[in-house]
Amino acid sequence: MHTKISHSGIVESVEEGCVKVRILQTSACAACKVAAHCNASESKEKIVDVLNVANTESLKKGDAVVVSASGDVAGSALLLGFGLPFVVLVAVLVVVLLLTDNEGLAALSALVALIPYYAVLWLFRDRIRRKMAFELETI
């Protein structure tokens, strides 16, 4: 994945080394002419923290910018957020089901197994945030 994922946005605030940018995240069909009449199209406003911005002096609230991330960053985020938890869920479900032959216990155990996974993810959030950083370009 050597592609870049980019979103246009507006600077919300500028702090030392961190810029908060408001982006409009839209689904693929949100730009359709009949999107207002369709439940499938949706868009959400999100605030993105762009860390380690070198030249924050030139930015001010209301500036138009482009926030981008590499495809590798997006792939890593998807793996940590959805891929690995799915593997943990299915593995625990199968193991407990084979050991106990109790579907209810297996399902509950699989769900409970996600708690330590997300706790570890939360503990390493600063390291993950530094590794999966966004880039900022002025328009």
A tleap script that builds the chain and sets N, CA, C and O, in Angstrom:
source leaprc.protein.ff14SB
mol = sequence {
  NMET HIE THR LYS ILE SER HIE SER GLY ILE
  VAL GLU SER VAL GLU GLU GLY CYS VAL LYS
  VAL ARG ILE LEU GLN THR SER ALA CYS ALA
  ALA CYS LYS VAL ALA ALA HIE CYS ASN ALA
  SER GLU SER LYS GLU LYS ILE VAL ASP VAL
  LEU ASN VAL ALA ASN THR GLU SER LEU LYS
  LYS GLY ASP ALA VAL VAL VAL SER ALA SER
  GLY ASP VAL ALA GLY SER ALA LEU LEU LEU
  GLY PHE GLY LEU PRO PHE VAL VAL LEU VAL
  ALA VAL LEU VAL VAL VAL LEU LEU LEU THR
  ASP ASN GLU GLY LEU ALA ALA LEU SER ALA
  LEU VAL ALA LEU ILE PRO TYR TYR ALA VAL
  LEU TRP LEU PHE ARG ASP ARG ILE ARG ARG
  LYS MET ALA PHE GLU LEU GLU THR CILE
}
set mol.1.N position { 0.835 -1.182 0.000 }
set mol.1.CA position { 0.000 0.000 0.000 }
set mol.1.C position { 0.877 1.240 0.000 }
set mol.1.O position { 1.337 1.662 1.061 }
set mol.2.N position { 1.112 1.817 -1.126 }
set mol.2.CA position { 1.907 3.026 -1.195 }
set mol.2.C position { 1.056 4.211 -1.624 }
set mol.2.O position { 1.584 5.216 -2.101 }
set mol.3.N position { -0.236 4.102 -1.458 }
set mol.3.CA position { -1.118 5.201 -1.785 }
set mol.3.C position { -1.240 6.121 -0.586 }
set mol.3.O position { -0.885 5.761 0.537 }
set mol.4.N position { -1.748 7.316 -0.846 }
set mol.4.CA position { -1.965 8.289 0.209 }
set mol.4.C position { -3.448 8.541 0.349 }
set mol.4.O position { -4.156 8.679 -0.648 }
set mol.5.N position { -3.922 8.603 1.573 }
set mol.5.CA position { -5.303 8.919 1.853 }
set mol.5.C position { -5.335 10.360 2.332 }
set mol.5.O position { -4.671 10.703 3.310 }
set mol.6.N position { -6.102 11.212 1.650 }
set mol.6.CA position { -6.113 12.636 1.963 }
set mol.6.C position { -7.527 13.139 2.176 }
set mol.6.O position { -8.474 12.665 1.549 }
set mol.7.N position { -7.657 14.116 3.079 }
set mol.7.CA position { -8.929 14.799 3.328 }
set mol.7.C position { -8.655 16.288 3.448 }
set mol.7.O position { -7.700 16.696 4.109 }
set mol.8.N position { -9.480 17.088 2.820 }
set mol.8.CA position { -9.399 18.530 3.006 }
set mol.8.C position { -10.040 18.879 4.336 }
set mol.8.O position { -10.985 18.221 4.773 }
set mol.9.N position { -9.523 19.913 4.975 }
set mol.9.CA position { -10.070 20.293 6.266 }
set mol.9.C position { -9.787 21.738 6.595 }
set mol.9.O position { -9.122 22.456 5.849 }
set mol.10.N position { -10.318 22.147 7.746 }
set mol.10.CA position { -10.163 23.505 8.239 }
set mol.10.C position { -9.493 23.427 9.610 }
set mol.10.O position { -9.877 22.607 10.444 }
set mol.11.N position { -8.495 24.277 9.841 }
set mol.11.CA position { -7.793 24.297 11.118 }
set mol.11.C position { -8.745 24.802 12.197 }
set mol.11.O position { -9.334 25.875 12.061 }
set mol.12.N position { -8.892 24.026 13.267 }
set mol.12.CA position { -9.736 24.398 14.403 }
set mol.12.C position { -8.926 25.121 15.474 }
set mol.12.O position { -9.375 26.123 16.031 }
set mol.13.N position { -7.733 24.606 15.760 }
set mol.13.CA position { -6.869 25.254 16.749 }
set mol.13.C position { -5.424 24.861 16.473 }
set mol.13.O position { -5.133 23.829 15.868 }
set mol.14.N position { -4.530 25.730 16.943 }
set mol.14.CA position { -3.095 25.493 16.767 }
set mol.14.C position { -2.435 25.583 18.131 }
set mol.14.O position { -2.531 26.601 18.817 }
set mol.15.N position { -1.770 24.516 18.511 }
set mol.15.CA position { -0.997 24.477 19.740 }
set mol.15.C position { 0.433 24.137 19.358 }
set mol.15.O position { 0.714 23.823 18.201 }
set mol.16.N position { 1.322 24.197 20.310 }
set mol.16.CA position { 2.724 23.911 20.013 }
set mol.16.C position { 2.898 22.450 19.620 }
set mol.16.O position { 2.739 21.557 20.452 }
set mol.17.N position { 3.225 22.206 18.355 }
set mol.17.CA position { 3.454 20.858 17.855 }
set mol.17.C position { 2.209 20.081 17.491 }
set mol.17.O position { 2.318 18.965 16.982 }
set mol.18.N position { 1.018 20.634 17.734 }
set mol.18.CA position { -0.226 19.920 17.448 }
set mol.18.C position { -1.233 20.866 16.805 }
set mol.18.O position { -1.465 21.976 17.285 }
set mol.19.N position { -1.819 20.405 15.723 }
set mol.19.CA position { -2.844 21.172 15.029 }
set mol.19.C position { -4.102 20.320 14.983 }
set mol.19.O position { -4.059 19.161 14.571 }
set mol.20.N position { -5.219 20.894 15.406 }
set mol.20.CA position { -6.510 20.202 15.341 }
set mol.20.C position { -7.202 20.658 14.066 }
set mol.20.O position { -7.388 21.852 13.831 }
set mol.21.N position { -7.579 19.674 13.243 }
set mol.21.CA position { -8.175 19.956 11.938 }
set mol.21.C position { -9.552 19.307 11.865 }
set mol.21.O position { -9.705 18.134 12.208 }
set mol.22.N position { -10.553 20.062 11.421 }
set mol.22.CA position { -11.908 19.540 11.238 }
set mol.22.C position { -12.033 19.070 9.793 }
set mol.22.O position { -11.846 19.847 8.857 }
set mol.23.N position { -12.353 17.780 9.624 }
set mol.23.CA position { -12.535 17.227 8.282 }
set mol.23.C position { -13.953 16.705 8.158 }
set mol.23.O position { -14.586 16.372 9.160 }
set mol.24.N position { -14.450 16.633 6.942 }
set mol.24.CA position { -15.756 16.061 6.666 }
set mol.24.C position { -15.513 14.714 6.006 }
set mol.24.O position { -15.053 14.642 4.866 }
set mol.25.N position { -15.826 13.647 6.735 }
set mol.25.CA position { -15.654 12.288 6.227 }
set mol.25.C position { -16.961 11.861 5.580 }
set mol.25.O position { -18.003 11.837 6.234 }
set mol.26.N position { -16.906 11.528 4.307 }
set mol.26.CA position { -18.115 11.156 3.584 }
set mol.26.C position { -18.014 9.731 3.078 }
set mol.26.O position { -16.924 9.217 2.829 }
set mol.27.N position { -19.161 9.107 2.932 }
set mol.27.CA position { -19.176 7.779 2.325 }
set mol.27.C position { -19.011 7.949 0.821 }
set mol.27.O position { -19.078 9.065 0.304 }
set mol.28.N position { -18.800 6.859 0.135 }
set mol.28.CA position { -18.535 6.911 -1.303 }
set mol.28.C position { -19.706 7.487 -2.090 }
set mol.28.O position { -19.501 8.099 -3.138 }
set mol.29.N position { -20.930 7.301 -1.601 }
set mol.29.CA position { -22.085 7.750 -2.378 }
set mol.29.C position { -22.671 9.058 -1.846 }
set mol.29.O position { -23.762 9.448 -2.264 }
set mol.30.N position { -21.976 9.747 -0.934 }
set mol.30.CA position { -22.515 10.980 -0.369 }
set mol.30.C position { -22.588 12.101 -1.405 }
set mol.30.O position { -23.385 13.028 -1.258 }
set mol.31.N position { -21.767 12.026 -2.443 }
set mol.31.CA position { -21.769 13.064 -3.459 }
set mol.31.C position { -22.828 12.831 -4.540 }
set mol.31.O position { -22.958 13.638 -5.461 }
set mol.32.N position { -23.571 11.758 -4.437 }
set mol.32.CA position { -24.604 11.425 -5.415 }
set mol.32.C position { -25.717 12.478 -5.396 }
set mol.32.O position { -25.970 13.102 -4.365 }
set mol.33.N position { -26.377 12.668 -6.537 }
set mol.33.CA position { -27.434 13.667 -6.646 }
set mol.33.C position { -28.640 13.349 -5.773 }
set mol.33.O position { -29.332 14.265 -5.328 }
set mol.34.N position { -28.904 12.085 -5.522 }
set mol.34.CA position { -30.053 11.702 -4.707 }
set mol.34.C position { -29.643 11.310 -3.291 }
set mol.34.O position { -30.402 10.639 -2.591 }
set mol.35.N position { -28.450 11.722 -2.863 }
set mol.35.CA position { -27.948 11.334 -1.551 }
set mol.35.C position { -28.832 11.838 -0.416 }
set mol.35.O position { -28.917 11.196 0.631 }
set mol.36.N position { -29.489 12.974 -0.610 }
set mol.36.CA position { -30.350 13.518 0.437 }
set mol.36.C position { -31.569 12.634 0.689 }
set mol.36.O position { -32.166 12.695 1.764 }
set mol.37.N position { -31.940 11.821 -0.282 }
set mol.37.CA position { -33.125 10.976 -0.163 }
set mol.37.C position { -32.776 9.512 0.107 }
set mol.37.O position { -33.654 8.649 0.094 }
set mol.38.N position { -31.522 9.240 0.346 }
set mol.38.CA position { -31.062 7.860 0.504 }
set mol.38.C position { -30.444 7.684 1.888 }
set mol.38.O position { -29.706 8.549 2.358 }
set mol.39.N position { -30.743 6.576 2.531 }
set mol.39.CA position { -30.187 6.312 3.855 }
set mol.39.C position { -28.756 5.789 3.792 }
set mol.39.O position { -28.063 5.787 4.809 }
set mol.40.N position { -28.305 5.352 2.643 }
set mol.40.CA position { -26.966 4.755 2.531 }
set mol.40.C position { -25.871 5.811 2.588 }
set mol.40.O position { -24.757 5.523 3.026 }
set mol.41.N position { -26.173 7.030 2.150 }
set mol.41.CA position { -25.137 8.058 2.129 }
set mol.41.C position { -25.075 8.738 3.486 }
set mol.41.O position { -26.099 9.084 4.076 }
set mol.42.N position { -23.874 8.918 3.961 }
set mol.42.CA position { -23.705 9.577 5.239 }
set mol.42.C position { -22.389 10.329 5.240 }
set mol.42.O position { -21.455 9.972 4.522 }
set mol.43.N position { -22.325 11.363 6.044 }
set mol.43.CA position { -21.089 12.097 6.224 }
set mol.43.C position { -20.983 12.488 7.693 }
set mol.43.O position { -21.987 12.734 8.360 }
set mol.44.N position { -19.754 12.540 8.180 }
set mol.44.CA position { -19.498 12.864 9.576 }
set mol.44.C position { -18.391 13.893 9.648 }
set mol.44.O position { -17.430 13.860 8.879 }
set mol.45.N position { -18.547 14.806 10.588 }
set mol.45.CA position { -17.501 15.769 10.844 }
set mol.45.C position { -16.612 15.214 11.942 }
set mol.45.O position { -17.107 14.754 12.971 }
set mol.46.N position { -15.301 15.253 11.731 }
set mol.46.CA position { -14.361 14.711 12.716 }
set mol.46.C position { -13.247 15.722 12.964 }
set mol.46.O position { -12.877 16.503 12.088 }
set mol.47.N position { -12.730 15.678 14.182 }
set mol.47.CA position { -11.571 16.495 14.533 }
set mol.47.C position { -10.361 15.559 14.588 }
set mol.47.O position { -10.369 14.563 15.310 }
set mol.48.N position { -9.325 15.890 13.818 }
set mol.48.CA position { -8.121 15.068 13.729 }
set mol.48.C position { -6.965 15.845 14.351 }
set mol.48.O position { -6.761 17.016 14.033 }
set mol.49.N position { -6.216 15.203 15.228 }
set mol.49.CA position { -5.012 15.795 15.805 }
set mol.49.C position { -3.830 15.450 14.920 }
set mol.49.O position { -3.527 14.275 14.710 }
set mol.50.N position { -3.167 16.463 14.405 }
set mol.50.CA position { -1.960 16.263 13.613 }
set mol.50.C position { -0.792 16.665 14.503 }
set mol.50.O position { -0.615 17.840 14.826 }
set mol.51.N position { 0.005 15.670 14.896 }
set mol.51.CA position { 1.095 15.900 15.836 }
set mol.51.C position { 2.397 16.194 15.119 }
set mol.51.O position { 2.545 15.912 13.930 }
set mol.52.N position { 3.335 16.761 15.854 }
set mol.52.CA position { 4.693 17.043 15.374 }
set mol.52.C position { 4.709 17.910 14.121 }
set mol.52.O position { 5.466 17.650 13.186 }
set mol.53.N position { 3.873 18.935 14.110 }
set mol.53.CA position { 3.871 19.886 12.998 }
set mol.53.C position { 4.977 20.899 13.271 }
set mol.53.O position { 4.986 21.557 14.311 }
set mol.54.N position { 5.905 21.017 12.333 }
set mol.54.CA position { 7.087 21.844 12.553 }
set mol.54.C position { 6.769 23.338 12.489 }
set mol.54.O position { 7.239 24.104 13.330 }
set mol.55.N position { 5.987 23.755 11.515 }
set mol.55.CA position { 5.787 25.183 11.278 }
set mol.55.C position { 4.372 25.605 11.684 }
set mol.55.O position { 3.548 25.926 10.828 }
set mol.56.N position { 4.096 25.604 12.982 }
set mol.56.CA position { 2.757 25.967 13.441 }
set mol.56.C position { 2.534 27.476 13.426 }
set mol.56.O position { 1.394 27.933 13.500 }
set mol.57.N position { 3.606 28.249 13.332 }
set mol.57.CA position { 3.471 29.714 13.341 }
set mol.57.C position { 2.720 30.230 12.112 }
set mol.57.O position { 2.046 31.258 12.177 }
set mol.58.N position { 2.839 29.520 11.007 }
set mol.58.CA position { 2.200 29.977 9.771 }
set mol.58.C position { 0.728 29.572 9.686 }
set mol.58.O position { 0.029 29.996 8.766 }
set mol.59.N position { 0.253 28.766 10.622 }
set mol.59.CA position { -1.132 28.303 10.597 }
set mol.59.C position { -1.968 29.056 11.609 }
set mol.59.O position { -1.493 29.408 12.689 }
set mol.60.N position { -3.231 29.301 11.245 }
set mol.60.CA position { -4.157 29.922 12.178 }
set mol.60.C position { -5.536 29.315 11.991 }
set mol.60.O position { -5.799 28.653 10.987 }
set mol.61.N position { -6.407 29.536 12.948 }
set mol.61.CA position { -7.754 28.977 12.900 }
set mol.61.C position { -8.452 29.445 11.627 }
set mol.61.O position { -8.422 30.627 11.287 }
set mol.62.N position { -9.081 28.497 10.929 }
set mol.62.CA position { -9.810 28.804 9.707 }
set mol.62.C position { -9.025 28.561 8.431 }
set mol.62.O position { -9.594 28.643 7.342 }
set mol.63.N position { -7.730 28.263 8.530 }
set mol.63.CA position { -6.927 27.977 7.336 }
set mol.63.C position { -7.363 26.658 6.704 }
set mol.63.O position { -7.688 25.701 7.407 }
set mol.64.N position { -7.366 26.617 5.379 }
set mol.64.CA position { -7.673 25.382 4.650 }
set mol.64.C position { -6.396 24.567 4.523 }
set mol.64.O position { -5.357 25.081 4.108 }
set mol.65.N position { -6.483 23.292 4.885 }
set mol.65.CA position { -5.329 22.393 4.842 }
set mol.65.C position { -5.770 21.041 4.296 }
set mol.65.O position { -6.961 20.764 4.153 }
set mol.66.N position { -4.781 20.212 3.997 }
set mol.66.CA position { -5.035 18.832 3.587 }
set mol.66.C position { -4.339 17.927 4.588 }
set mol.66.O position { -3.134 18.043 4.809 }
set mol.67.N position { -5.098 17.031 5.189 }
set mol.67.CA position { -4.565 16.045 6.123 }
set mol.67.C position { -4.412 14.742 5.354 }
set mol.67.O position { -5.346 14.296 4.687 }
set mol.68.N position { -3.236 14.131 5.445 }
set mol.68.CA position { -3.018 12.894 4.701 }
set mol.68.C position { -2.276 11.880 5.557 }
set mol.68.O position { -1.586 12.224 6.517 }
set mol.69.N position { -2.442 10.637 5.182 }
set mol.69.CA position { -1.740 9.526 5.825 }
set mol.69.C position { -1.416 8.513 4.735 }
set mol.69.O position { -2.114 8.424 3.725 }
set mol.70.N position { -0.365 7.766 4.950 }
set mol.70.CA position { 0.006 6.755 3.963 }
set mol.70.C position { -0.943 5.576 4.056 }
set mol.70.O position { -1.612 5.389 5.072 }
set mol.71.N position { -1.002 4.800 3.024 }
set mol.71.CA position { -1.820 3.604 3.020 }
set mol.71.C position { -1.357 2.596 4.053 }
set mol.71.O position { -2.164 1.826 4.574 }
set mol.72.N position { -0.054 2.593 4.357 }
set mol.72.CA position { 0.478 1.695 5.389 }
set mol.72.C position { -0.090 2.038 6.763 }
set mol.72.O position { -0.397 1.145 7.552 }
set mol.73.N position { -0.229 3.326 7.046 }
set mol.73.CA position { -0.801 3.762 8.316 }
set mol.73.C position { -2.253 3.318 8.405 }
set mol.73.O position { -2.688 2.828 9.448 }
set mol.74.N position { -3.000 3.482 7.333 }
set mol.74.CA position { -4.399 3.060 7.314 }
set mol.74.C position { -4.517 1.546 7.487 }
set mol.74.O position { -5.397 1.071 8.204 }
set mol.75.N position { -3.654 0.805 6.848 }
set mol.75.CA position { -3.663 -0.655 6.984 }
set mol.75.C position { -3.333 -1.096 8.400 }
set mol.75.O position { -3.959 -2.014 8.930 }
set mol.76.N position { -2.354 -0.447 9.012 }
set mol.76.CA position { -2.000 -0.778 10.397 }
set mol.76.C position { -3.146 -0.454 11.348 }
set mol.76.O position { -3.426 -1.221 12.270 }
set mol.77.N position { -3.805 0.675 11.128 }
set mol.77.CA position { -4.943 1.053 11.974 }
set mol.77.C position { -6.081 0.042 11.841 }
set mol.77.O position { -6.694 -0.340 12.838 }
set mol.78.N position { -6.358 -0.386 10.626 }
set mol.78.CA position { -7.402 -1.389 10.424 }
set mol.78.C position { -7.032 -2.722 11.066 }
set mol.78.O position { -7.887 -3.395 11.640 }
set mol.79.N position { -5.777 -3.097 10.971 }
set mol.79.CA position { -5.330 -4.348 11.577 }
set mol.79.C position { -5.478 -4.307 13.099 }
set mol.79.O position { -5.986 -5.254 13.701 }
set mol.80.N position { -5.034 -3.208 13.720 }
set mol.80.CA position { -5.119 -3.096 15.182 }
set mol.80.C position { -6.553 -2.926 15.669 }
set mol.80.O position { -6.917 -3.433 16.730 }
set mol.81.N position { -7.362 -2.214 14.897 }
set mol.81.CA position { -8.721 -1.926 15.341 }
set mol.81.C position { -9.733 -3.005 15.033 }
set mol.81.O position { -10.698 -3.173 15.779 }
set mol.82.N position { -9.535 -3.747 13.942 }
set mol.82.CA position { -10.538 -4.728 13.521 }
set mol.82.C position { -9.964 -6.127 13.273 }
set mol.82.O position { -10.579 -7.116 13.669 }
set mol.83.N position { -8.814 -6.226 12.636 }
set mol.83.CA position { -8.264 -7.516 12.237 }
set mol.83.C position { -7.859 -8.390 13.409 }
set mol.83.O position { -8.346 -9.512 13.549 }
set mol.84.N position { -6.962 -7.876 14.259 }
set mol.84.CA position { -6.499 -8.658 15.400 }
set mol.84.C position { -7.612 -8.949 16.412 }
set mol.84.O position { -7.674 -10.065 16.927 }
set mol.85.N position { -8.497 -7.983 16.717 }
set mol.85.CA position { -9.598 -8.331 17.624 }
set mol.85.C position { -10.487 -9.441 17.068 }
set mol.85.O position { -10.982 -10.272 17.829 }
set mol.86.N position { -10.695 -9.466 15.758 }
set mol.86.CA position { -11.493 -10.521 15.144 }
set mol.86.C position { -10.814 -11.879 15.314 }
set mol.86.O position { -11.473 -12.876 15.609 }
set mol.87.N position { -9.505 -11.912 15.129 }
set mol.87.CA position { -8.752 -13.157 15.298 }
set mol.87.C position { -8.840 -13.630 16.749 }
set mol.87.O position { -9.056 -14.816 17.001 }
set mol.88.N position { -8.672 -12.706 17.708 }
set mol.88.CA position { -8.781 -13.065 19.126 }
set mol.88.C position { -10.176 -13.596 19.421 }
set mol.88.O position { -10.322 -14.622 20.085 }
set mol.89.N position { -11.195 -12.910 18.935 }
set mol.89.CA position { -12.580 -13.303 19.173 }
set mol.89.C position { -12.858 -14.717 18.666 }
set mol.89.O position { -13.402 -15.544 19.398 }
set mol.90.N position { -12.489 -14.994 17.431 }
set mol.90.CA position { -12.756 -16.299 16.829 }
set mol.90.C position { -11.914 -17.389 17.502 }
set mol.90.O position { -12.414 -18.485 17.752 }
set mol.91.N position { -10.654 -17.101 17.794 }
set mol.91.CA position { -9.788 -18.100 18.421 }
set mol.91.C position { -10.323 -18.500 19.794 }
set mol.91.O position { -10.403 -19.689 20.104 }
set mol.92.N position { -10.688 -17.522 20.614 }
set mol.92.CA position { -11.212 -17.829 21.946 }
set mol.92.C position { -12.542 -18.555 21.832 }
set mol.92.O position { -12.808 -19.496 22.581 }
set mol.93.N position { -13.369 -18.125 20.906 }
set mol.93.CA position { -14.665 -18.787 20.708 }
set mol.93.C position { -14.484 -20.266 20.381 }
set mol.93.O position { -15.139 -21.120 20.979 }
set mol.94.N position { -13.603 -20.568 19.440 }
set mol.94.CA position { -13.387 -21.951 19.014 }
set mol.94.C position { -12.762 -22.782 20.136 }
set mol.94.O position { -13.195 -23.906 20.391 }
set mol.95.N position { -11.747 -22.232 20.807 }
set mol.95.CA position { -11.063 -22.986 21.862 }
set mol.95.C position { -12.016 -23.301 23.014 }
set mol.95.O position { -12.075 -24.441 23.474 }
set mol.96.N position { -12.756 -22.308 23.480 }
set mol.96.CA position { -13.674 -22.544 24.602 }
set mol.96.C position { -14.799 -23.478 24.184 }
set mol.96.O position { -15.234 -24.314 24.976 }
set mol.97.N position { -15.273 -23.347 22.955 }
set mol.97.CA position { -16.331 -24.243 22.475 }
set mol.97.C position { -15.839 -25.691 22.416 }
set mol.97.O position { -16.571 -26.609 22.787 }
set mol.98.N position { -14.616 -25.896 21.957 }
set mol.98.CA position { -14.061 -27.251 21.907 }
set mol.98.C position { -13.813 -27.832 23.299 }
set mol.98.O position { -13.997 -29.029 23.514 }
set mol.99.N position { -13.396 -26.984 24.243 }
set mol.99.CA position { -13.095 -27.456 25.591 }
set mol.99.C position { -14.351 -27.720 26.431 }
set mol.99.O position { -14.385 -28.664 27.220 }
set mol.100.N position { -15.380 -26.883 26.259 }
set mol.100.CA position { -16.542 -26.987 27.153 }
set mol.100.C position { -17.812 -27.457 26.462 }
set mol.100.O position { -18.733 -27.925 27.132 }
set mol.101.N position { -17.886 -27.348 25.166 }
set mol.101.CA position { -19.089 -27.669 24.391 }
set mol.101.C position { -20.303 -26.851 24.864 }
set mol.101.O position { -21.445 -27.301 24.772 }
set mol.102.N position { -20.029 -25.641 25.371 }
set mol.102.CA position { -21.076 -24.743 25.852 }
set mol.102.C position { -21.030 -23.467 25.014 }
set mol.102.O position { -20.116 -22.656 25.165 }
set mol.103.N position { -22.010 -23.288 24.133 }
set mol.103.CA position { -22.001 -22.144 23.207 }
set mol.103.C position { -22.107 -20.808 23.936 }
set mol.103.O position { -21.438 -19.843 23.566 }
set mol.104.N position { -22.936 -20.749 24.961 }
set mol.104.CA position { -23.091 -19.502 25.714 }
set mol.104.C position { -21.808 -19.075 26.384 }
set mol.104.O position { -21.418 -17.909 26.309 }
set mol.105.N position { -21.148 -20.015 27.039 }
set mol.105.CA position { -19.868 -19.731 27.694 }
set mol.105.C position { -18.801 -19.341 26.667 }
set mol.105.O position { -17.990 -18.449 26.916 }
set mol.106.N position { -18.808 -20.001 25.533 }
set mol.106.CA position { -17.832 -19.694 24.478 }
set mol.106.C position { -18.031 -18.276 23.960 }
set mol.106.O position { -17.066 -17.533 23.783 }
set mol.107.N position { -19.293 -17.900 23.717 }
set mol.107.CA position { -19.575 -16.547 23.219 }
set mol.107.C position { -19.192 -15.493 24.253 }
set mol.107.O position { -18.575 -14.484 23.909 }
set mol.108.N position { -19.546 -15.714 25.499 }
set mol.108.CA position { -19.212 -14.770 26.562 }
set mol.108.C position { -17.698 -14.674 26.755 }
set mol.108.O position { -17.166 -13.579 26.937 }
set mol.109.N position { -17.015 -15.793 26.716 }
set mol.109.CA position { -15.554 -15.800 26.856 }
set mol.109.C position { -14.889 -15.045 25.715 }
set mol.109.O position { -13.917 -14.321 25.929 }
set mol.110.N position { -15.406 -15.212 24.508 }
set mol.110.CA position { -14.828 -14.520 23.350 }
set mol.110.C position { -14.978 -13.015 23.494 }
set mol.110.O position { -14.058 -12.261 23.178 }
set mol.111.N position { -16.130 -12.581 23.968 }
set mol.111.CA position { -16.336 -11.144 24.160 }
set mol.111.C position { -15.470 -10.595 25.288 }
set mol.111.O position { -14.911 -9.505 25.172 }
set mol.112.N position { -15.358 -11.344 26.371 }
set mol.112.CA position { -14.549 -10.917 27.515 }
set mol.112.C position { -13.063 -10.881 27.141 }
set mol.112.O position { -12.312 -10.071 27.684 }
set mol.113.N position { -12.641 -11.738 26.235 }
set mol.113.CA position { -11.240 -11.771 25.808 }
set mol.113.C position { -10.824 -10.485 25.101 }
set mol.113.O position { -9.634 -10.175 25.030 }
set mol.114.N position { -11.791 -9.736 24.579 }
set mol.114.CA position { -11.455 -8.478 23.911 }
set mol.114.C position { -11.104 -7.373 24.896 }
set mol.114.O position { -10.433 -6.407 24.529 }
set mol.115.N position { -11.548 -7.503 26.144 }
set mol.115.CA position { -11.263 -6.458 27.140 }
set mol.115.C position { -9.758 -6.293 27.359 }
set mol.115.O position { -9.273 -5.163 27.296 }
set mol.116.N position { -8.990 -7.368 27.615 }
set mol.116.CA position { -7.545 -7.170 27.761 }
set mol.116.C position { -6.879 -6.666 26.484 }
set mol.116.O position { -5.926 -5.890 26.542 }
set mol.117.N position { -7.382 -7.109 25.328 }
set mol.117.CA position { -6.791 -6.648 24.063 }
set mol.117.C position { -6.903 -5.131 23.947 }
set mol.117.O position { -5.917 -4.446 23.676 }
set mol.118.N position { -8.120 -4.608 24.155 }
set mol.118.CA position { -8.308 -3.167 24.027 }
set mol.118.C position { -7.663 -2.406 25.178 }
set mol.118.O position { -7.312 -1.238 25.009 }
set mol.119.N position { -7.494 -3.031 26.346 }
set mol.119.CA position { -6.778 -2.399 27.451 }
set mol.119.C position { -5.301 -2.217 27.093 }
set mol.119.O position { -4.723 -1.159 27.344 }
set mol.120.N position { -4.703 -3.237 26.514 }
set mol.120.CA position { -3.305 -3.127 26.077 }
set mol.120.C position { -3.170 -2.073 24.981 }
set mol.120.O position { -2.217 -1.294 24.980 }
set mol.121.N position { -4.112 -2.049 24.058 }
set mol.121.CA position { -4.106 -1.030 23.012 }
set mol.121.C position { -4.174 0.362 23.624 }
set mol.121.O position { -3.474 1.269 23.174 }
set mol.122.N position { -5.003 0.541 24.640 }
set mol.122.CA position { -5.142 1.829 25.308 }
set mol.122.C position { -3.851 2.203 26.030 }
set mol.122.O position { -3.452 3.368 26.015 }
set mol.123.N position { -3.188 1.220 26.667 }
set mol.123.CA position { -1.937 1.499 27.375 }
set mol.123.C position { -0.834 1.970 26.428 }
set mol.123.O position { 0.000 2.795 26.800 }
set mol.124.N position { -0.835 1.446 25.211 }
set mol.124.CA position { 0.192 1.817 24.237 }
set mol.124.C position { -0.287 2.892 23.264 }
set mol.124.O position { 0.296 3.051 22.191 }
set mol.125.N position { -1.323 3.621 23.615 }
set mol.125.CA position { -1.925 4.598 22.702 }
set mol.125.C position { -0.952 5.702 22.280 }
set mol.125.O position { -0.989 6.140 21.130 }
set mol.126.N position { -0.086 6.158 23.184 }
set mol.126.CA position { 0.857 7.214 22.819 }
set mol.126.C position { 1.882 6.724 21.813 }
set mol.126.O position { 2.226 7.441 20.873 }
set mol.127.N position { 2.369 5.514 22.005 }
set mol.127.CA position { 3.327 4.932 21.062 }
set mol.127.C position { 2.665 4.715 19.702 }
set mol.127.O position { 3.265 4.980 18.660 }
set mol.128.N position { 1.442 4.240 19.722 }
set mol.128.CA position { 0.710 4.010 18.473 }
set mol.128.C position { 0.436 5.342 17.773 }
set mol.128.O position { 0.551 5.440 16.552 }
set mol.129.N position { 0.075 6.362 18.546 }
set mol.129.CA position { -0.208 7.685 17.983 }
set mol.129.C position { 1.023 8.259 17.284 }
set mol.129.O position { 0.912 8.855 16.213 }
set mol.130.N position { 2.195 8.079 17.891 }
set mol.130.CA position { 3.426 8.584 17.261 }
set mol.130.C position { 3.763 7.822 15.992 }
set mol.130.O position { 4.264 8.394 15.024 }
set mol.131.N position { 3.481 6.512 16.006 }
set mol.131.CA position { 3.819 5.669 14.861 }
set mol.131.C position { 2.861 5.902 13.686 }
set mol.131.O position { 3.266 5.844 12.524 }
set mol.132.N position { 1.605 6.164 13.999 }
set mol.132.CA position { 0.580 6.332 12.966 }
set mol.132.C position { 0.178 7.803 12.865 }
set mol.132.O position { -0.952 8.177 13.180 }
set mol.133.N position { 1.106 8.609 12.427 }
set mol.133.CA position { 0.892 10.042 12.390 }
set mol.133.C position { 0.333 10.502 11.047 }
set mol.133.O position { 0.579 9.894 10.005 }
set mol.134.N position { -0.423 11.591 11.105 }
set mol.134.CA position { -0.925 12.255 9.909 }
set mol.134.C position { 0.087 13.307 9.468 }
set mol.134.O position { 0.912 13.770 10.255 }
set mol.135.N position { 0.003 13.670 8.195 }
set mol.135.CA position { 0.829 14.758 7.662 }
set mol.135.C position { -0.093 15.909 7.309 }
set mol.135.O position { -1.269 15.701 7.015 }
set mol.136.N position { 0.435 17.118 7.337 }
set mol.136.CA position { -0.374 18.309 7.093 }
set mol.136.C position { 0.233 19.100 5.950 }
set mol.136.O position { 1.436 19.361 5.938 }
set mol.137.N position { -0.605 19.486 4.980 }
set mol.137.CA position { -0.180 20.300 3.863 }
set mol.137.C position { -1.109 21.507 3.774 }
set mol.137.O position { -2.326 21.364 3.888 }
set mol.138.N position { -0.542 22.691 3.570 }
set mol.138.CA position { -1.386 23.865 3.405 }
set mol.138.C position { -1.816 23.982 1.946 }
set mol.138.O position { -1.095 23.596 1.026 }
set mol.139.N position { -2.999 24.521 1.773 }
set mol.139.CA position { -3.535 24.667 0.403 }
set mol.139.C position { -3.171 26.034 -0.122 }
set mol.139.O position { -3.519 26.374 -1.253 }
savepdb mol mol.pdb
quit
